[in-house]
Amino acid sequence: MNNRPVIGITMGDAAGVGPEIIMKSLAHASVYEQCRPIVIGDVARLRDAGRRAGVDLEVRSVSQPSEGEFRHGVVDCIDLALIPADLPYGKLSAIAGDAAYQYIARTVDLTSRGELDAICTAPLNKEALHAGGHIFPGHTEMLAHLTGIEEVSMMLVAPNLRVIHVTTHIGLLDAIRKIEPGLVQRTIERAHDTLVRAGIEHPRIGVCGINPHAGENGLFGYGEEEEKIVPAVKVLQERGWDVEGPLPADTLFFRAGRGDFDVVVAMYHDQGHGPVKVMGLEAGVNVTVGLPVIRTSVDHGTAFDIAGKGIADERSLLEAFRQAVDLATRRNELSTAASVA
């Protein structure tokens, strides 16, 4: 059973639903059949969240992953002890924002030392993160900074649909200015590499346009598709890759939903997020592509409106565990095969 990957779970914003969905998820025996989970967070907060959610689990403090018991009924937690006992749920807190950053920083340190096989993150609140002194748009950019990676991509995974984003947490006008052939090409390459590692030997990749009808030969916009997207697509087609586009986003997502593509390349945040979230927040998983470590996350926020009430849905986190386990296992298999060769 020790071949199960070790998954580091960051607690996210302690004022949100993160502690609760972690406790609810770790109440499922199936999680321990797949992996060895360890939380990086706050022992007292997890115990309180478990009580509120009606989950009867022991939470024990450990200083490093090697001390974990990794058995159902016991939650192993590297306790940073940053959350006051009276910190309210559902309210913006600079303390919780700083703690969310510290959980991620400790987890990145553990992965750099080879003690974790993957990271699974509970949601944080961007405003609280900023109030805590850490000015990042979100997890994706923070992880890139902490791992020293200049450029990563966000991929959302839902049943029958994968979407990777060329741009994410910037305004629409800024996104259009930022999109250029090199960025589009690198994003498609990251998607291709991820899918090959996931066992899809020849990924079918559909690329969205920017304008309605993908510009319709200059009828809409100012030639953005021809200038910013077409050169990248041509380069990758010349490699023999199955890349099609730029295509009208509405048509492309319909075709992807029926199985024509393995991944859709969205040009900006809402172009990609909308179709995934229509399928239900409990179904989506966020995968950061391009990091030296596998990172998956729920595709929902801190849900301050229901935090602390014991009613948050843990299904997205369970799916994030599954994706992390699958990607970590495949990466380890590829590394083993390469070393043998």
N, C-alpha and C positions, 0 to 999 in steps of 0.2 A: 504493500500500500504506500510505501515511501516514494514511489514514482509519481504520485499525485503532485502537480505543481503547487508551489507555495504562492498564494495570492494575498497581497497586501491591500487591505481595505481602508481607505482614508475616511474619517468620520464626517467630513464636510462641515457645514455650519451647524454648530450645536444648538442653535435656536430654531432650526428647521426640522424637517422630517428625517434627516440622515440617520441619527441614532436609532430611531424607531424602525426604519426599514432594514437597517443592518440586523437588529435583534430579531425581527420577524423572519428575515431571510435565513439567518443562522439557526432558526428553529426547525428548518427543513433538513432532515437527515440526508437527503440527496446531495446537498452541497458538500458534505464531508466525504461522500462517495466519489465526488469528482476532483476535489482539491483539498489543500490544507490552508484554510483561511486564517488570517491574523489581522486584527484591527489596529490601526494606528490612530489613537484618539484619547478618550477620557473614560476611565473605568466607571466612575460614579455616574456620569451622564448616561452611559449605556445601561447601567442597572436601573436608573430611573425611567429611561425610555422603555425598557423591557417590562417594568411594572405597569406602566401606563398602557402598554399594548397587550397586557395579559400573557406575556411570554415568560415561562419559567425556565430560565437558563442561568447557570453560574457564570459570572464574569471574573476572570482571574488576571492579575497583572503579571506581565513578563517584561524582561528588558531587551530581549532579542528573539528573532524567530526560532532559533534552535531550542528555546525553552518551551515552545508551544506543545500542548497535548494533542491538539488537532483531532478531537473526538466530539461527536454529537452530544449536546448537553452542556458543553463548556465553551465559552467564548474567550479566546486568548486575545489580550489587548496590550500593546505597548502604550503605557499610560503616560501621556505628557502632562496630565494634571493641570490644565490651563483654564478649566471652566469652573467658575464659582458655583456653589450649590444652589444659590438663589437666582442664577441667570434665567430670565423668563423665556419661555418658548414663544415663537411667533412675533418677536420684536427685533428690529435691527440692532446689532450689537458690534461695536468695534472689537471687543474682546473675542467674540466668536469669529469675527473676520480674521483677526490675527492668528487665532488658533487654527483655523482652516488652512492658512498658509503654512504654519509650522508642521501640521500633519503631513502635508505634501512634501515639504523640505526633508523631513525625517525619512519619508518613504523613498524619495529619490536617492538619499544617501544609502539606504539599505539595498536598493537595486544596484547601485554602483559597486557595492561590495559583493554582489552575487548572492544575496540572502533572500531575494524574492524573484519569482519567475514572471510575475505580472502585477499590475496595479489595477484596482477597481475603485473608482471614486464615487462617494456619495456627494450630493449637490452642495455647492456653496452659493453665497449671495454676493454678487459683484459689488454692491454698494457697501456691504459690511466689510468686504475684503479691502476696499479702498479706504474706508474709515479706519481700518486697522493698520494702514500705512503701506499697503501692498498694491501698487497701481498696475493691475493687469486686467485685460478684458474678460478673462476667464481661465479655466483650468488649462486649456490647450496652450495658450500663450505662456502661462506660468510654467508649465512643464517644459516647454521649449527652452525658456530662459534657464531653468535650473539644471537642465541636462546639457546646456551649451549647444543646442541645435538651432540653427538660424531659421529654419523653415519647416513647418509640419503642416499636415492637413487634417481636417475633421471629416470623418466618415460616419454617417448614420446608417445603422443596420436595422431593418424591420422585416417582418415576414414578407418574402417575395420582393424585397426592394433594398438596394444599397445605394447610398448617395454620398459622393465626396464633393467637397466644396473648394473652389478656387480661392474665394475670399469668404471671411466669416464675420467677425465682430467689428465691422466698420460701416459707416453710412453708405447708402446706395450710390451717391455721386462719387464718393471716395473709392468705392469698390470698382466702378467702371473705369476710373482713372488708373487704378492699380492693375487691372487685368492687362496682361501682355503675353505674347506668344511663349516666352520662356517660362513664365509662371504656370500657364495652362499646360505646357508640355510636362513640367516637373510634377504637377498635380496628377496628371494622367499616369505618369510613370510610377508614382507612389501607389495609386490605385491598382495598377497592373501587378506590381510586386506583391502587394498585400494579398490579392486574390490568388496569385500563383502559390504563395505560401499557404494559403487556405485550401489548396488542392484543386483549384480551377486552372487547368493547364493552359488554356487559350481563352482568356476572358473576353467577353463581348462588351465593348464600352461605348456608351452613347453620350454625346457631348451636347449640352444645351447651348442655345444662342443667348444673346443678351436682350435683344429687342423682341417685341411680338412677332411671331412668324419667323424668328431668326433673321429679322431684317427684310425678308422677302425681296432679295436682290436690290436692296437700297431704298425700298419704299418706306421703311421705317428706320429711324436712327440716322447715323452719319457714317455708315460703313464699318461699324465696330466689329462685326463678325469677320469680315474679310481681313481687317487689320490685326485683330487681337487673337482670333481663334483658329482660323483656317490654316495659317502657317504651321502651327503646332500639330494639328491633325494630319497634315500632309507628311510631316517628318515621321510621325509614328506609323502612318499607313505604309510609308516606304520601307519601314522595318519589317513589314508583314503582319503588324498587329491589327486586330479586328476593332478598329475605331471608326465610328460614324458620327458625322456632325460638321458644323453646328446645326442642330435641329430645333424646331419650335418646342419649348419646354412642355407645353400642355400635351402635345402629341407624343413626345418622348416619354413622359411619365406614364401615359396610357400604355404605350408599347412595352415599357419596362415591367409594368404591372402584369402584363399577360405573358412575360417570360422572354422577350426578345433580347434583353440585355442583362449582363451580370452586375453592372454598376452604371449609374448615371453621374455625369460630371456637371454639377451645378455651378453657376458663375458667382452667385452671391447667397447670403444667409437664407433669406426667406424663400428664395426659389427652390432650395433644397429641403428646408425644414418643413414647409407647409405640407407637401404630400406625405412625408413620413408621419407627421403628427396627426393627420387625418385618420391614420390607422389606429391611433390610440396611444397615449403616453406610456401605458404599461407595456407596449410592444417594442418601443424603440430603444436602441443602445447606441451610445456614442463611442467611437473608436478613434483614438489619436494615431494617425499614420505618419511615420517618419521618425519616431522617437527610437532611442536605443533599447527601450523596454516597451512591452505591450501594455497599453492602458485602455481600459474600457470604462464606461460610466453609464448611469441612468441618463435618459434623455428628458429629464424634467427638472424643475427647480426645487427650491427649498420649501415651497408650499406653506408659507407662514400662516395662512388662514386656517390650516388644519393641524399644524405642528403641536405636539404634546397631547393630542386628543386620542391617540391610539388607533386611528382609522386609516392611516396612510397605506397605500397599496405597494407591496414589495416586489411585484412581478417583474418590473423593469430591472431591478437590481439582480434578481435571480437570472434573468436573461444575460445581464452584463457578466455575471460569474461564468455562465456557460460559454459565452464568446471568449472571455479571457482564458479559460481552461483550454478551449479548442485551439486558439492561436498559440498559446504557450506550449502546448503539447506538440503541435506541428513544428514550431520553431526548434524545439529540443530534438525532435526526430531528424530535422534537416541538419542540425549542427552535428548530431551523432553520425549521420550518414557521411557528412563531409569529412569528419575526422577519420572515419574508417577508410574512406577513399584515399 
